[in-house]
Amino acid sequence: MSKAVLILVLLSSFAVASLPESGYYDVQEVLVRNALSAKQNGSAWDPFGGAPDLVLQFLIEDNGNEWVIITTGTKENSGTSASWSSEWEIAFEDPLQESSSAYLIIKVWDSDSHQSDFMDSGRIALSDLVVGENVIECNYGTRVSFEIDGPHNQGRIHP
Ligand SMILES: [Ca+2]
């Protein structure tokens, strides 16, 4: 399995977090269902009625700033559902906060060679993330689920 992304999420707070402690976590079993089959205006995502090519971005949003931590590969002609067998490693450095201003954002795109089309997005407070399955219902009904596994290899964060 590839460790495609390694990012340090540094957030300051003294609150208790749902993810048990700082460390490396794997994001895996990423699954999309119920993506929009057509654009808001009714036209297909791709020319000649083609199905969308789903690609996801995971971002962290904190106090109005957001940055990408994971970009999945594109699933060509995936239609309204897709799954990824890849595994991405992320790192949360203690203290992970209970702040109401920190979120994991999921953005769903239809990948296009010219310019990708935004399809949907949703978010979950970082403090609501759990080890195990997480489910995000996006604004237009897309359902994104993924598993968080960990923490592991904790010692590597502060070598
Ligand atoms: Ca496309």
Boltz pocket constraint, residues with backbone or C-beta under 6 A from the ligand:
constraints:
  - pocket:
      binder: B
      contacts: [[A, 45], [A, 46], [A, 51], [A, 52], [A, 53], [A, 110], [A, 111], [A, 112], [A, 113]]
      max_distance: 6.0
